[in-house]
Amino acid sequence: MTRISFHQDLEQLQQNLLHMGSLVEDAIYNAVDSLRRQDLALAEQVLRADDQIDRLESELETECMRLFALQQPLARDLRIIGTVLKTITDLERMGDEAANIAEITLRVGDQPLIKPLIDIPRMAELVKAMVRKGLDAFVRRDVELAAEVRRSDNAVDAIYAALNDELVEMTMRFQSMREAKQAFLLLMAARHLERIGDHATNLAERVVYMVTGHVVSHQPPSALEAAGQGAAETGDSRE
């Protein structure tokens, strides 16, 4: 395999990753929209779309292994392939979380909602934006944008914590098991969105590693900015 052919395949791999990311973004939006509008048909559509996301993960994983095997990549290319390999796992799990929300829609069915859905759609918009920015950071090799994704996760966590307190308090006042059960289901939907935010944060951290070679997982958000600043000052590309 020539270097030109290798880089063409590497570019196609990245494009396919972005396509998978687009499907995940749609799944997040549609899952929460199905819950908000209690649209059971849309929930079923999300579940079917998850099968496509799963297939893409398998195909991209196979392609990553092929690129590893056919030619020893340089350090930068190696980090790109490794980032794609890790990111598709996070994207697949985001798709699973969206499918879980769709299943909650089916379980709630046409029962009257115990409260207007405001916080859950807000969380969905935030995590969907995190996914989009994380993928943009990947394309642009933008460490600062990746750091922004990680900071956004704090807002997601704050909404989840507040909603958790509200729903638990509401559960204590409910007279019927149906209402208490729905409160639990809505809390689980919020939990699935919070997990999507965590996976988007993983994506952002891997972008930092891909660009700088620095591992920032499990470090404070400032570590992302520091890694990016250090790379900019030294011109470190870690070839």
Summary of the structure (lengths in Angstrom):
residues: 239
radius of gyration: 19.8
end to end distance: 20.2
largest distance: 69.9
contacts: 815
relative contact order: 0.13
helix: 85%
strand: 0%
